[in-house]
């Protein structure tokens, strides 16, 4: 008995799975594809900020926020004891743009925001990248 049909079947399955994994849509970063959090580049974030399309949330500590923050950003400390209460009060139908210092805390905050039913969260990463891309910082 030849092993060729079995080998061809296995290769065909591998190809199908590989093609499915390489979907050409960019659903992870395109808010129109799926609800929830998505990552945006600093340049995309600046466009959102300038257009006034989202409430900007700085999830760093109040001390970090006091040193510098995106103009008009609301400070909700992701590590604060009342973070869950504060995000539960947000309108789940609005768009939010979150950022922190490097991108770690903004990802944590976005995940928690998703958990309370917020469906449009742009994760803009870190403040330095936003400032370099032209975000208004005060």
N, CA, C and O of each residue as an XYZ file, in Angstrom:
552
protein
N       0.836     -1.181      0.000
C       0.000      0.000      0.000
C       0.884      1.248      0.000
O       1.863      1.330      0.741
N       0.530      2.192     -0.822
C       1.336      3.406     -0.983
C       1.019      4.417      0.105
O      -0.129      4.534      0.534
N       2.021      5.137      0.547
C       1.849      6.178      1.568
C       1.529      7.518      0.929
O       1.214      8.482      1.627
N       1.606      7.586     -0.391
C       1.411      8.846     -1.098
C       0.025      9.469     -0.858
O      -0.033     10.670     -0.592
N      -1.091      8.730     -0.936
C      -2.401      9.341     -0.677
C      -2.497      9.927      0.734
O      -3.059     11.007      0.920
N      -1.961      9.232      1.710
C      -1.993      9.731      3.082
C      -1.155     10.999      3.213
O      -1.576     11.953      3.867
N       0.011     11.019      2.607
C       0.883     12.197      2.646
C       0.192     13.383      1.986
O       0.243     14.500      2.501
N      -0.448     13.147      0.858
C      -1.158     14.233      0.160
C      -2.317     14.751      0.999
O      -2.560     15.957      1.037
N      -3.026     13.871      1.661
C      -4.150     14.285      2.510
C      -3.660     15.147      3.666
O      -4.266     16.170      3.985
N      -2.567     14.734      4.288
C      -2.005     15.503      5.401
C      -1.542     16.879      4.913
O      -1.803     17.887      5.569
N      -0.865     16.925      3.782
C      -0.414     18.206      3.228
C      -1.592     19.111      2.889
O      -1.530     20.322      3.100
N      -2.653     18.530      2.369
C      -3.843     19.322      2.041
C      -4.449     19.931      3.303
O      -4.844     21.097      3.302
N      -4.523     19.147      4.380
C      -5.053     19.676      5.644
C      -4.173     20.787      6.200
O      -4.677     21.802      6.680
N      -2.875     20.599      6.136
C      -1.947     21.632      6.602
C      -2.146     22.907      5.800
O      -2.158     23.998      6.370
N      -2.299     22.789      4.511
C      -2.504     23.958      3.655
C      -3.794     24.682      4.002
O      -3.824     25.912      4.046
N      -4.863     23.928      4.249
C      -6.144     24.538      4.612
C      -6.009     25.318      5.910
O      -6.460     26.461      5.992
N      -5.393     24.718      6.926
C      -5.214     25.407      8.201
C      -4.299     26.621      8.068
O      -4.540     27.650      8.700
N      -3.267     26.511      7.263
C      -2.349     27.638      7.061
C      -3.064     28.790      6.388
O      -2.872     29.944      6.772
N      -3.883     28.499      5.392
C      -4.628     29.564      4.710
C      -5.652     30.204      5.629
O      -5.853     31.418      5.584
N      -6.292     29.412      6.452
C      -7.271     29.963      7.390
C      -6.587     30.870      8.403
O      -7.156     31.887      8.800
N      -5.395     30.525      8.821
C      -4.656     31.331      9.791
C      -4.131     32.615      9.178
O      -3.856     33.573      9.901
N      -3.987     32.656      7.873
C      -3.441     33.821      7.180
C      -4.538     34.650      6.551
O      -4.369     35.162      5.445
N      -5.651     34.790      7.231
C      -6.765     35.593      6.741
C      -6.263     36.978      6.371
O      -5.534     37.599      7.146
N      -6.639     37.467      5.204
C      -6.140     38.759      4.733
C      -6.760     39.930      5.469
O      -6.224     41.036      5.405
N      -7.866     39.732      6.162
C      -8.471     40.813      6.931
C      -7.631     41.115      8.145
O      -6.992     40.225      8.706
N      -7.632     42.371      8.552
C      -6.842     42.790      9.699
C      -7.779     43.006     10.876
O      -7.852     44.106     11.423
N      -8.485     41.971     11.263
C      -9.528     42.093     12.270
C      -8.991     42.499     13.633
O      -9.740     43.062     14.430
N      -7.734     42.238     13.931
C      -7.198     42.593     15.240
C      -7.042     44.094     15.398
O      -7.061     44.592     16.524
N      -6.889     44.829     14.307
C      -6.673     46.265     14.451
C      -7.737     47.100     13.767
O      -7.625     48.325     13.748
N      -8.766     46.483     13.204
C      -9.813     47.219     12.520
C     -11.093     47.160     13.340
O     -11.705     46.098     13.450
N     -11.510     48.295     13.923
C     -12.660     48.287     14.810
C     -13.953     47.879     14.126
O     -14.886     47.453     14.807
N     -14.047     47.992     12.813
C     -15.282     47.632     12.134
C     -15.438     46.130     11.986
O     -16.544     45.657     11.723
N     -14.365     45.366     12.146
C     -14.431     43.924     11.962
C     -14.983     43.194     13.178
O     -15.757     42.249     13.026
N     -14.607     43.605     14.365
C     -15.042     42.900     15.555
C     -15.087     43.865     16.729
O     -14.245     44.757     16.831
N     -16.061     43.694     17.614
C     -16.139     44.585     18.772
C     -15.030     44.279     19.766
O     -14.473     43.181     19.784
N     -14.723     45.268     20.587
C     -13.735     45.077     21.639
C     -12.525     45.954     21.448
O     -12.588     46.987     20.781
N     -11.428     45.541     22.032
C     -10.199     46.313     21.983
C      -9.411     45.978     20.730
O      -9.413     44.839     20.262
N      -8.748     46.973     20.203
C      -7.888     46.801     19.044
C      -6.719     47.756     19.186
O      -6.846     48.820     19.793
N      -5.590     47.379     18.631
C      -4.378     48.191     18.730
C      -4.326     49.154     17.557
O      -4.589     48.775     16.415
N      -3.986     50.396     17.847
C      -3.788     51.392     16.799
C      -2.362     51.917     16.889
O      -1.762     51.937     17.964
N      -1.829     52.339     15.754
C      -0.509     52.955     15.750
C      -0.610     54.331     16.391
O      -1.706     54.867     16.557
N       0.513     54.891     16.745
C       0.527     56.234     17.325
C      -0.059     57.239     16.341
O      -0.772     58.158     16.743
N       0.238     57.069     15.056
C      -0.291     57.981     14.031
C      -1.812     57.869     13.925
O      -2.503     58.880     13.806
N      -2.328     56.649     13.969
C      -3.781     56.463     13.946
C      -4.421     57.061     15.194
O      -5.493     57.663     15.125
N      -3.759     56.892     16.328
C      -4.276     57.446     17.579
C      -4.353     58.967     17.511
O      -5.329     59.562     17.969
N      -3.331     59.596     16.944
C      -3.343     61.055     16.815
C      -4.522     61.500     15.940
O      -5.177     62.499     16.239
N      -4.788     60.766     14.873
C      -5.940     61.093     14.020
C      -7.246     60.995     14.802
O      -8.120     61.851     14.662
N      -7.382     59.958     15.622
C      -8.585     59.788     16.442
C      -8.701     60.936     17.436
O      -9.783     61.493     17.626
N      -7.583     61.289     18.071
C      -7.569     62.383     19.054
C      -7.952     63.697     18.382
O      -8.819     64.419     18.874
N      -7.308     64.008     17.259
C      -7.570     65.270     16.570
C      -9.000     65.366     16.057
O      -9.569     66.456     16.008
N      -9.579     64.248     15.679
C     -10.955     64.240     15.182
C     -11.976     64.291     16.315
O     -13.167     64.485     16.072
N     -11.513     64.118     17.548
C     -12.423     64.124     18.688
C     -13.371     62.935     18.673
O     -14.493     63.018     19.175
N     -12.915     61.824     18.094
C     -13.769     60.649     17.924
C     -13.887     59.785     19.174
O     -14.766     58.926     19.242
N     -13.030     59.992     20.154
C     -13.012     59.101     21.312
C     -12.702     59.870     22.584
O     -12.096     60.941     22.558
N     -13.134     59.294     23.694
C     -12.708     59.780     24.995
C     -11.325     59.192     25.237
O     -11.145     57.976     25.175
N     -10.356     60.045     25.510
C      -8.977     59.602     25.716
C      -8.770     59.331     27.204
O      -9.043     60.186     28.047
N      -8.285     58.135     27.509
C      -8.073     57.733     28.900
C      -6.610     57.377     29.118
O      -6.060     56.497     28.456
N      -5.995     58.080     30.058
C      -4.627     57.822     30.500
C      -4.744     56.883     31.689
O      -5.319     57.256     32.711
N      -4.208     55.665     31.575
C      -4.388     54.675     32.635
C      -3.171     54.585     33.564
O      -3.025     53.615     34.309
N      -2.302     55.595     33.515
C      -1.135     55.633     34.399
C      -1.541     56.174     35.767
O      -2.701     56.518     35.990
N      -0.586     56.243     36.666
C      -0.846     56.755     38.011
C      -1.114     58.263     37.947
O      -0.718     58.922     36.985
N      -1.778     58.804     38.960
C      -1.986     60.254     39.002
C      -0.670     61.045     38.970
O      -0.623     62.129     38.388
N       0.389     60.524     39.582
C       1.684     61.212     39.561
C       2.243     61.263     38.145
O       2.761     62.297     37.723
N       2.144     60.157     37.404
C       2.609     60.141     36.018
C       1.775     61.091     35.168
O       2.310     61.831     34.343
N       0.479     61.066     35.373
C      -0.438     61.936     34.643
C      -0.087     63.405     34.887
O      -0.110     64.211     33.957
N       0.238     63.752     36.131
C       0.568     65.138     36.480
C       1.839     65.613     35.775
O       1.976     66.801     35.480
N       2.762     64.698     35.505
C       4.009     65.076     34.835
C       3.768     65.437     33.374
O       4.337     66.411     32.880
N       2.943     64.678     32.683
C       2.621     64.928     31.277
C       1.510     63.973     30.857
O       1.468     62.816     31.274
N       0.619     64.485     30.026
C      -0.467     63.653     29.518
C      -1.011     64.257     28.226
O      -0.768     65.424     27.918
N      -1.746     63.445     27.481
C      -2.389     63.941     26.272
C      -3.439     64.966     26.691
O      -4.229     64.736     27.607
N      -3.426     66.085     26.008
C      -4.363     67.168     26.303
C      -5.800     66.643     26.282
O      -6.232     66.021     25.312
N      -6.531     66.903     27.365
C      -7.930     66.494     27.455
C      -8.149     65.071     27.934
O      -9.293     64.640     28.078
N      -7.072     64.331     28.185
C      -7.215     62.941     28.629
C      -7.760     62.879     30.049
O      -7.466     63.733     30.885
N      -8.553     61.858     30.298
C      -9.082     61.572     31.623
C      -8.144     60.559     32.268
O      -7.729     59.598     31.621
N      -7.810     60.768     33.532
C      -6.906     59.853     34.227
C      -7.713     58.840     35.028
O      -8.409     59.197     35.979
N      -7.612     57.570     34.634
C      -8.213     56.468     35.383
C      -7.111     55.433     35.565
O      -6.806     54.674     34.646
N      -6.523     55.405     36.737
C      -5.371     54.553     37.044
C      -5.769     53.083     37.035
O      -6.560     52.642     37.869
N      -5.212     52.319     36.078
C      -5.557     50.901     35.961
C      -5.175     50.122     37.211
O      -5.778     49.087     37.494
N      -4.187     50.598     37.967
C      -3.779     49.925     39.190
C      -4.476     50.481     40.425
O      -4.226     50.029     41.542
N      -5.348     51.462     40.221
C      -6.071     52.059     41.335
C      -7.158     51.129     41.855
O      -7.722     50.328     41.110
N      -7.439     51.251     43.143
C      -8.443     50.398     43.786
C      -9.836     50.577     43.195
O     -10.662     49.668     43.265
N     -10.101     51.752     42.609
C     -11.440     52.021     42.084
C     -11.524     51.946     40.552
O     -12.497     52.416     39.964
N     -10.512     51.360     39.909
C     -10.521     51.282     38.444
C     -11.780     50.579     37.928
O     -12.440     51.079     37.017
N     -12.107     49.445     38.497
C     -13.285     48.690     38.039
C     -14.561     49.512     38.185
O     -15.417     49.489     37.301
N     -14.692     50.234     39.290
C     -15.878     51.069     39.498
C     -15.936     52.204     38.481
O     -17.005     52.525     37.960
N     -14.781     52.810     38.200
C     -14.753     53.933     37.266
C     -15.080     53.494     35.837
O     -15.813     54.192     35.136
N     -14.558     52.369     35.403
C     -14.863     51.948     34.034
C     -16.284     51.427     33.909
O     -16.875     51.483     32.831
N     -16.837     50.920     35.007
C     -18.226     50.455     34.981
C     -19.189     51.620     34.752
O     -20.314     51.418     34.296
N     -18.745     52.838     35.069
C     -19.579     54.021     34.880
C     -19.488     54.598     33.466
O     -20.266     55.485     33.114
N     -18.545     54.106     32.652
C     -18.381     54.608     31.284
C     -19.519     54.120     30.395
O     -20.068     53.040     30.612
N     -19.867     54.922     29.395
C     -20.900     54.549     28.431
C     -20.352     53.443     27.536
O     -19.382     53.676     26.814
N     -20.933     52.260     27.558
C     -20.390     51.152     26.770
C     -20.519     51.344     25.261
O     -19.899     50.610     24.493
N     -21.311     52.314     24.830
C     -21.510     52.541     23.402
C     -20.595     53.613     22.826
O     -20.636     53.881     21.625
N     -19.772     54.226     23.664
C     -18.846     55.262     23.201
C     -17.526     54.635     22.770
O     -17.240     53.481     23.087
N     -16.720     55.418     22.038
C     -15.386     54.979     21.653
C     -14.381     55.532     22.663
O     -14.479     56.683     23.087
N     -13.419     54.696     23.039
C     -12.378     55.083     23.981
C     -11.010     54.800     23.379
O     -10.822     53.819     22.659
N     -10.063     55.674     23.684
C      -8.675     55.489     23.300
C      -7.884     55.475     24.599
O      -7.906     56.451     25.349
N      -7.188     54.381     24.871
C      -6.426     54.263     26.117
C      -4.934     54.244     25.817
O      -4.497     53.733     24.786
N      -4.168     54.807     26.732
C      -2.718     54.763     26.620
C      -2.116     54.757     28.017
O      -2.787     55.074     28.999
N      -0.835     54.388     28.092
C      -0.097     54.391     29.353
C       1.312     54.884     29.072
O       1.499     55.791     28.261
N       2.288     54.308     29.721
C       3.679     54.718     29.483
C       4.313     53.935     28.342
O       4.998     54.505     27.492
N       4.079     52.611     28.329
C       4.744     51.779     27.334
C       3.814     50.873     26.534
O       4.225     50.327     25.510
N       2.586     50.705     26.971
C       1.639     49.841     26.274
C       1.168     48.659     27.088
O       0.162     48.041     26.740
N       1.863     48.325     28.162
C       1.478     47.182     28.984
C       0.184     47.455     29.755
O      -0.766     46.676     29.676
N       0.151     48.543     30.485
C      -1.039     48.849     31.289
C      -2.243     49.186     30.427
O      -3.376     48.898     30.813
N      -2.017     49.797     29.253
C      -3.159     50.099     28.382
C      -3.803     48.810     27.886
O      -5.024     48.744     27.745
N      -3.001     47.792     27.622
C      -3.550     46.495     27.209
C      -4.358     45.869     28.349
O      -5.432     45.313     28.120
N      -3.841     45.960     29.563
C      -4.568     45.441     30.729
C      -5.888     46.184     30.913
O      -6.926     45.573     31.165
N      -5.835     47.504     30.784
C      -7.040     48.311     30.946
C      -8.067     47.984     29.868
O      -9.254     47.842     30.162
N      -7.617     47.866     28.624
C      -8.536     47.557     27.526
C      -9.224     46.221     27.759
O     -10.419     46.088     27.496
N      -8.492     45.236     28.247
C      -9.090     43.929     28.518
C     -10.156     44.032     29.601
O     -11.217     43.417     29.490
N      -9.884     44.800     30.636
C     -10.866     44.972     31.705
C     -12.079     45.762     31.215
O     -13.205     45.501     31.640
N     -11.854     46.712     30.336
C     -12.966     47.484     29.777
C     -13.864     46.579     28.930
O     -15.088     46.698     28.968
N     -13.250     45.683     28.172
C     -14.027     44.707     27.400
C     -14.885     43.854     28.327
O     -16.038     43.554     28.018
N     -14.320     43.472     29.452
C     -15.026     42.612     30.402
C     -16.305     43.257     30.943
O     -17.234     42.550     31.333
N     -16.361     44.593     30.969
C     -17.571     45.270     31.457
C     -18.496     45.672     30.320
O     -19.485     46.371     30.537
N     -18.173     45.229     29.099
C     -19.095     45.439     27.985
C     -18.802     46.616     27.087
O     -19.624     46.945     26.232
N     -17.666     47.263     27.247
C     -17.304     48.357     26.343
C     -16.828     47.730     25.041
O     -15.992     46.826     25.051
N     -17.361     48.211     23.921
C     -17.144     47.512     22.658
C     -16.245     48.229     21.655
O     -15.999     47.701     20.571
N     -15.751     49.417     21.989
C     -14.899     50.148     21.036
C     -13.747     50.796     21.790
O     -13.863     51.918     22.283
N     -12.629     50.072     21.874
C     -11.479     50.515     22.660
C     -10.225     50.468     21.793
O      -9.764     49.392     21.413
N      -9.682     51.630     21.484
C      -8.432     51.715     20.734
C      -7.284     51.771     21.733
O      -7.215     52.687     22.552
N      -6.396     50.809     21.667
C      -5.223     50.764     22.544
C      -4.077     51.445     21.802
O      -3.550     50.915     20.823
N      -3.702     52.633     22.287
C      -2.696     53.446     21.613
C      -1.292     53.246     22.157
O      -0.359     53.900     21.691
N      -1.118     52.369     23.121
C       0.221     52.097     23.627
C       0.743     53.159     24.561
O       0.087     53.510     25.541
N       1.947     53.686     24.256
C       2.644     54.563     25.180
C       2.634     56.037     24.825
O       2.524     56.415     23.658
N       2.751     56.856     25.849
C       2.723     58.313     25.712
C       3.864     58.840     24.848
O       3.649     59.741     24.038
N       5.056     58.307     25.000
C       6.200     58.812     24.222
C       5.949     58.657     22.723
O       6.258     59.558     21.944
N       5.387     57.515     22.320
C       5.083     57.309     20.907
C       3.999     58.265     20.424
O       4.064     58.775     19.306
N       3.004     58.505     21.270
C       1.940     59.452     20.906
C       2.507     60.860     20.729
O       2.173     61.555     19.769
N       3.359     61.271     21.654
C       3.969     62.600     21.574
C       4.825     62.717     20.322
O       4.780     63.734     19.631
N       5.600     61.689     20.028
C       6.454     61.705     18.819
C       5.631     61.770     17.546
O       6.085     62.312     16.538
N       4.425     61.221     17.583
C       3.544     61.238     16.407
C       2.750     62.533     16.296
O       2.023     62.737     15.324
N       2.887     63.410     17.293
C       2.233     64.703     17.208
C       1.028     64.894     18.089
O       0.309     65.880     17.932
N       0.779     63.984     19.014
C      -0.351     64.165     19.936
C      -0.089     65.391     20.813
O       1.043     65.626     21.236
N      -1.127     66.158     21.079
C      -0.948     67.325     21.936
C      -0.739     66.893     23.391
O      -1.635     66.316     24.007
N       0.426     67.169     23.922
C       0.775     66.755     25.293
C       0.945     67.991     26.143
O       1.563     68.971     25.728
N       0.383     67.931     27.352
C       0.552     69.031     28.299
C       1.112     68.530     29.599
O       1.323     69.315     30.523
